[in-house]
Amino acid sequence: MLITLTLAGMVFGLGIVVQPTDATNPPTAEQDHRLMLQRLGIDELRPGADGWNPDAPNAANADEAKATPYPVLPDPLTNNDGSRVTTPEQWWGERRGEIVEHFDREVYGRVPISAPAVAWRVVGTVEQSVAGHRVNKRELIGEIENSSSPASDIQIRATLVTPASASAPVPVIVEFGFDWEAWARARGEEPLADPPTPDWQRLLLEKGWGYAVLIPTSFQADNGAGLYDGVIGLTTRGQPRDPEDWGALRAWAWGASRLLDHLIEDPTVDGDRVGITGLSRYGKAAIVTMAYDQRFATAFVGSSGQGGVKIMRRDFGERVENVASSGEYHWMAGNYLKYAGPLTPNDLPVDAHHLVALCAPRPIFISVGSLNVEGTWIDAVGNFLGAAQASPVYELLGADGLGADVMPPEGDGVLDGDLAFRQHHGGHTTAPNWPFFIDFAARYFERE
C-alpha cells in the first residue's frame, strides 16, 4: 500500500509528490515506517528474529556456533582512507570525527541545528527521608523553547535527589527512568502514593552520592507515531523525518545532555562527576549519551542489546532487522533501515565497538543478566565483545581496556580496567550489578 504523506513540495526519488502532513491526523507507526521505506526506495525488509517460536523459519538464533556470519569487524583504528591511527592526536583530530559522522548518518541520526534551547526551573523542593537518609528532593522541569511551533508545549521532566547533610558538591548518577505513574494509569490503575525505594538509590545515598531520574518519554515518545510530536516533531515541524534525522535514542541522549547543562550549574552537584545509566532501550540511550557527550564521567549500561553495546553483525537473539521493524525503527535514523534490506549488517560502516570507543578513555561498566534467566535476546556475548573490541582505542589513549578476549563465567566479571563487564545471575535488570558499579565508579570519583 502506498502512503502519500511526505514533506510539502518535495518530490521523492520514487516520483511521489508530497502533501503536508495533517497535524490533526498524523500517520501511525506502520504508515510512517512504510513512508521511510518509500523514501529509501525499499520495497520490503527481511523479517526480524522470532523470539517466541523456536520452530519458526526466522526463529531467533541461540547457538553460539551460528552467531558470527560476519567474522571480520571493521577496525575503529583504521581511517576511512585505510590509513592506520597510531597516536592519540590522530584519534582526536581525525578518526573520532569520522566515526561520529557514520553514526550520525547511518545509525542514530543527526541532532538538527534547529534543536531548541531548554530553560530549567525547580517546581518543587522537599526535604524528606529516602531509605533512612535525609535528602533534598527537587522536581525539575525543562521548558523546551517552541517559538517555531507555539502549539507544541514540551517539557523535560526530571527529579534530583542529593544528601541533605552534604557539605560539598556530590557525584550524581542520572538514570533514564520509566514513567511508572503514566504506565499505571494506562493500565487503569492508581499509581502508588509511596512507591518503594529502588535499592540502587539507597546504595548511592549510603555512599554519600546523589541521583537524578530523567523521564525520556516526557519529551519524546517511544513509538513511531510519536515522531510527529515531541522534540523531534518540533524540529521537523510535524513533518516526516529525512533519512538522516535523529531518532528517539539520539533525542533521549540530547535530553540527558540538557539535564547535565542544569546539573553543572547546581551548587549541590559536582558537575565533573556525573554518570549516566539505563536498562534495555534506556541502556541503549545511556551508551549513546556517553558516546556523544564527553562531559559525562562514567556510564553504567544495562542489557542494551541490539542498537546498544551488542555487536550488530552478530546473529544471536535480536537482529538488526528487529530494530528496523515498525515497532522499533523510531529509535534510529531512517537510513538504518537499509541494513535490513537491501544491505546487510555487514555493510554498516561502524558497529557497537565503535560506539563504545567514542567513550574512551572514560570508564564504562557493561551489565547483562543470566543466559538462563534473562534469556538470549540481548546477546550477552555480543555485549561483551562490544567492550572487548573497543579496548585498543582505550589503550591508545592511555587507559586500560577490558583486559579479556574471552567472556568470563556468569558472576565473575572483568572489573579491573577502565572498561568493565559483568554478567549477573538475575534477569532483565541491573540490580545485582549496582554494588559492583558503585565500587567501579568510586575508583574515579574518590581520587584525591
C-alpha positions in Angstrom: 0.0 0.0 0.0 1.4 3.4 -1.0 1.4 6.2 1.6 1.4 9.7 0.2 2.3 11.6 3.4 5.5 13.4 2.7 7.3 16.7 3.0 5.4 19.5 1.4 6.5 20.5 -2.1 9.3 17.8 -2.3 9.4 15.0 -4.8 10.9 11.8 -3.6 13.2 9.5 -5.6 10.2 7.3 -6.4 8.4 10.2 -8.0 5.8 10.6 -5.3 4.7 14.2 -4.9 4.2 15.1 -1.3 1.5 16.7 0.6 1.8 18.3 4.0 1.1 16.0 7.0 -2.2 16.7 8.7 -1.2 17.6 12.2 -4.6 16.6 13.5 -4.3 13.1 12.0 -0.6 12.1 12.0 0.5 8.8 10.5 0.6 5.6 12.5 3.9 4.0 13.2 3.3 1.5 10.4 2.4 4.2 7.9 5.4 6.3 8.8 7.7 3.2 8.6 6.3 2.5 5.1 6.8 6.1 4.2 10.5 5.9 5.2 10.9 2.7 3.2 9.5 4.5 0.1 11.8 7.4 0.7 14.8 4.9 0.7 13.5 3.1 -2.4 13.0 -0.2 -0.4 10.1 -2.5 -1.2 10.4 -4.7 1.9 12.7 -5.6 4.7 14.0 -9.0 5.8 12.0 -10.3 8.8 13.4 -9.9 12.3 14.1 -12.8 14.6 11.1 -14.5 16.2 12.0 -14.8 19.8 8.8 -16.7 20.8 8.6 -19.6 18.4 11.7 -21.8 18.2 10.2 -23.6 15.2 9.6 -20.5 13.1 11.5 -20.2 9.9 13.1 -17.0 11.3 13.5 -18.3 14.9 15.9 -16.3 17.0 19.3 -18.0 17.0 20.6 -19.2 20.3 23.5 -21.3 19.0 26.9 -19.6 19.5 28.3 -21.7 16.7 26.0 -19.9 14.3 26.3 -16.4 15.8 29.0 -15.0 13.6 28.0 -14.8 9.9 30.4 -11.8 9.5 33.5 -12.7 11.5 35.6 -9.7 10.4 34.7 -6.4 12.2 35.7 -3.0 11.0 38.6 -1.6 12.8 38.0 1.5 14.9 41.6 2.5 14.5 41.6 2.4 10.6 40.6 5.7 9.0 38.2 5.9 6.1 41.1 6.1 3.6 42.6 3.0 5.0 45.5 4.6 6.9 46.3 3.5 10.4 45.6 5.5 13.6 48.7 5.3 15.8 48.6 8.3 18.0 46.0 10.0 20.3 46.3 13.1 18.2 45.1 11.2 15.1 42.2 9.7 17.1 41.0 13.1 18.3 41.8 15.0 15.2 40.7 12.6 12.5 39.2 9.2 13.3 36.8 10.1 16.1 35.1 12.6 13.9 34.8 10.0 11.1 33.1 7.6 13.4 30.7 10.2 14.7 29.7 11.1 11.2 29.0 7.4 10.4 26.7 7.1 13.4 25.0 10.4 12.6 24.3 9.5 9.0 23.6 5.8 9.2 22.6 4.7 12.7 21.2 7.2 15.2 20.6 10.3 13.2 21.7 13.9 13.5 20.6 16.4 16.1 19.4 19.3 14.0 21.0 22.7 14.1 17.5 23.9 15.0 17.4 21.8 18.2 15.7 24.1 20.7 17.1 25.7 23.9 15.9 24.4 27.2 15.2 26.6 30.3 15.2 24.7 33.6 13.2 25.6 36.7 12.6 23.9 40.0 8.9 23.2 40.5 9.1 21.6 43.9 11.6 21.2 46.7 11.2 19.0 49.8 13.5 17.6 52.5 12.5 14.0 53.2 13.8 10.6 54.2 14.7 8.1 51.4 15.8 4.7 52.6 16.7 6.2 56.0 18.7 9.1 54.6 17.7 12.7 54.8 17.7 14.2 51.3 16.8 17.3 49.4 14.5 16.3 46.5 13.8 18.7 43.7 11.3 18.2 40.9 12.7 19.8 37.7 11.0 20.9 34.5 13.0 21.8 31.4 10.9 24.1 29.2 11.7 23.4 25.6 11.7 26.6 23.5 8.9 26.4 21.0 8.8 29.7 19.1 8.9 27.8 15.8 5.8 25.9 16.8 3.9 27.6 19.6 1.3 24.9 19.7 4.0 22.4 20.8 4.3 22.6 24.6 7.0 20.1 25.5 8.7 19.7 28.9 11.6 17.5 30.1 10.7 16.0 33.5 13.4 15.0 35.9 14.0 14.6 39.7 17.2 15.4 41.5 18.0 13.9 45.0 21.1 14.8 47.0 22.0 14.1 50.6 20.8 16.9 52.9 23.9 16.5 55.1 26.4 17.1 52.2 28.9 19.9 52.9 30.3 19.9 49.4 29.0 19.1 45.8 28.4 15.4 45.4 28.6 12.9 42.5 25.3 12.2 40.8 24.2 9.3 38.7 21.5 10.1 36.1 19.1 7.3 35.3 16.9 7.1 32.3 13.7 6.2 34.1 10.3 4.8 33.2 7.3 6.9 33.9 5.6 4.4 36.2 2.8 6.8 37.0 1.8 7.1 33.4 2.2 3.3 33.0 -0.1 2.6 35.9 -2.7 5.0 34.7 -2.6 3.5 31.2 -3.4 0.1 32.8 -6.4 1.7 34.6 -4.6 1.5 38.0 -3.9 4.2 40.5 -0.1 5.0 41.0 1.3 4.0 44.3 1.2 7.0 46.7 4.5 6.0 48.3 6.4 3.6 45.9 9.2 1.6 47.3 12.7 3.0 47.0 14.8 1.1 44.5 17.9 -0.4 46.1 20.3 1.4 43.8 19.1 4.7 45.2 19.7 3.5 48.8 23.2 2.4 47.8 24.1 5.7 46.2 22.9 7.6 49.3 24.8 5.3 51.6 27.9 6.3 49.5 27.1 10.0 50.0 26.2 10.5 46.4 23.1 11.7 44.7 20.9 10.6 41.8 18.6 12.0 39.2 15.8 10.4 37.3 15.1 11.6 33.8 11.8 10.7 32.1 12.7 10.4 28.4 9.2 9.9 27.2 8.2 13.2 28.7 9.9 14.9 25.7 10.0 12.1 23.0 7.5 9.2 22.8 8.7 5.7 22.5 6.9 4.8 19.3 6.9 5.7 15.6 3.7 7.8 15.6 5.4 9.9 18.3 8.0 11.1 15.8 5.5 13.8 14.7 5.4 15.1 18.3 7.9 15.7 21.0 11.2 17.4 20.3 11.7 15.5 17.0 8.3 16.6 15.7 9.1 20.2 16.9 12.3 20.3 14.8 10.6 18.7 11.8 7.5 21.0 12.2 5.3 17.9 12.4 6.5 16.5 9.0 8.1 13.2 8.2 11.8 12.8 9.0 14.5 12.9 6.5 16.6 9.6 6.4 19.5 11.3 8.4 17.2 12.9 11.0 17.5 11.9 14.6 15.6 9.0 16.2 14.4 8.6 19.7 17.7 7.3 21.1 19.5 10.4 19.9 16.7 12.6 21.2 16.7 11.0 24.6 20.5 11.4 24.7 20.0 15.1 23.8 17.6 15.4 26.7 20.2 13.9 29.1 22.7 16.4 27.9 20.3 19.3 28.5 19.8 18.0 32.1 23.6 17.9 32.5 23.6 21.5 31.5 21.5 22.2 34.5 23.3 19.9 36.9 26.6 21.5 36.1 25.2 24.8 37.4 23.6 23.3 40.5 25.9 24.1 43.6 25.0 20.8 45.2 26.2 18.7 42.3 29.8 18.1 41.3 29.5 18.6 37.5 32.7 16.7 36.8 31.4 13.6 38.5 28.1 12.9 36.8 27.3 9.5 35.4 24.5 8.1 33.2 22.7 4.8 33.4 19.8 2.9 31.9 18.4 -0.6 31.2 17.3 -2.2 28.0 16.2 0.5 25.5 17.4 3.0 28.1 20.7 1.1 28.2 21.0 1.9 24.5 20.2 5.6 25.3 22.9 5.6 28.1 25.7 4.4 25.8 24.6 6.8 23.1 24.6 9.7 25.6 28.1 8.7 26.9 29.4 8.4 23.3 28.2 11.8 22.2 28.6 13.9 25.3 32.1 13.8 26.7 31.1 15.7 29.8 29.6 12.6 31.3 32.2 11.0 33.6 31.0 7.4 33.5 28.2 5.1 32.3 26.5 2.0 33.7 24.9 0.3 30.6 22.4 -2.4 31.4 21.4 -5.1 28.9 21.4 -2.7 26.0 21.4 -5.4 23.3 20.9 -4.6 19.6 21.4 -0.9 18.9 23.4 -0.6 22.1 26.6 -2.3 23.1 25.9 -5.6 21.3 27.8 -6.3 18.1 25.2 -5.6 15.3 26.8 -8.0 12.9 26.1 -11.0 15.2 23.1 -13.2 14.7 22.1 -14.1 18.2 18.8 -13.1 19.7 17.6 -9.8 18.4 18.8 -8.8 15.0 19.3 -5.5 13.1 16.1 -6.5 11.3 14.1 -6.4 14.5 15.3 -2.9 15.3 14.5 -1.8 11.7 10.9 -3.0 12.1 7.9 -0.7 12.6 8.0 -1.4 16.3 11.5 -0.2 17.0 12.7 1.8 13.9 11.8 5.1 15.6 14.9 4.7 17.9 17.2 5.1 14.8 17.8 7.2 11.8 15.8 6.3 8.7 19.0 5.2 7.0 19.4 2.4 9.4 16.5 0.6 7.7 18.8 0.0 4.7 20.8 -2.6 6.6 17.7 -4.8 7.0 17.3 -4.8 3.2 18.7 -4.5 0.6 22.0 -4.1 2.5 23.1 -6.4 5.4 24.6 -5.6 8.8 28.0 -6.3 7.3 27.6 -3.2 5.2 27.4 -0.9 8.2 30.5 1.3 8.3 30.6 1.0 12.1 29.5 -1.4 14.8 28.8 -1.3 18.5 32.5 -1.4 19.4 32.9 1.9 17.6 30.2 3.4 19.8 32.0 2.2 23.0 35.3 3.6 21.5 33.7 7.0 21.3 33.5 7.0 25.1 37.2 6.4 25.5 39.1 7.0 27.8 36.2 7.5 30.2 35.1 4.5 32.4 32.2 2.3 31.3 30.6 -0.7 33.2 28.6 -3.0 30.9 26.0 -5.2 32.7 24.0 -8.2 31.4 21.8 -10.9 33.0 21.9 -14.6 33.2 21.5 -16.6 30.0 19.1 -18.9 31.8 17.1 -16.1 33.4 17.3 -13.0 31.2 17.4 -15.2 28.1 19.3 -14.9 24.8 17.5 -11.9 23.3 20.0 -9.3 24.4 23.1 -11.4 23.4 25.4 -11.3 26.4 28.4 -12.4 24.4 27.7 -9.7 21.8 27.6 -7.1 24.6 30.9 -8.4 26.0 32.5 -8.2 22.5 31.3 -4.6 22.1 33.6 -3.7 25.0 36.5 -6.1 24.1 36.7 -4.8 20.6 36.8 -1.2 21.8 39.8 -1.9 24.1 42.5 -0.9 21.6 41.2 2.7 21.5 41.2 2.9 25.3 44.8 1.6 25.3 45.8 4.1 22.6 44.5 6.9 24.8 46.5 5.7 27.8 43.6 3.9 29.6 43.1 0.3 30.4 40.9 -1.7 28.1 38.7 -4.6 29.1 41.7 -6.9 29.6 39.9 -10.0 28.4 39.1 -11.5 25.0 37.0 -14.4 26.3 33.8 -13.8 28.2 34.1 -14.8 31.9 31.8 -17.2 33.7 28.5 -15.8 34.9 29.0 -14.0 38.2 32.8 -13.4 37.8 33.1 -10.2 35.8 36.1 -8.4 34.4 36.3 -5.3 36.6 39.9 -4.1 36.8 40.1 -1.9 33.7 38.5 1.3 32.6 36.1 -0.9 30.6 34.3 -3.4 32.9 31.8 -6.2 32.2 29.8 -8.5 34.5 27.1 -11.0 33.8 25.0 -11.4 37.0 22.8 -14.3 38.0 19.5 -12.5 37.6 17.1 -11.4 34.8 16.5 -8.3 32.8 17.7 -5.9 35.5 20.9 -4.1 36.6 20.1 -4.5 40.3 22.6 -7.3 41.1 25.4 -5.3 39.5 24.8 -1.9 41.2 27.2 -2.6 44.1 29.9 -3.6 41.6 29.3 -0.5 39.5 29.4 1.8 42.5 32.8 0.3 43.6 33.9 0.7 40.0 32.9 4.4 39.8 34.4 5.2 43.2 37.8 4.5 41.7 37.4 7.6 39.7 35.0 9.7 41.8 37.0 9.4 45.0 40.5 10.0 43.7 42.5 12.7 45.6 
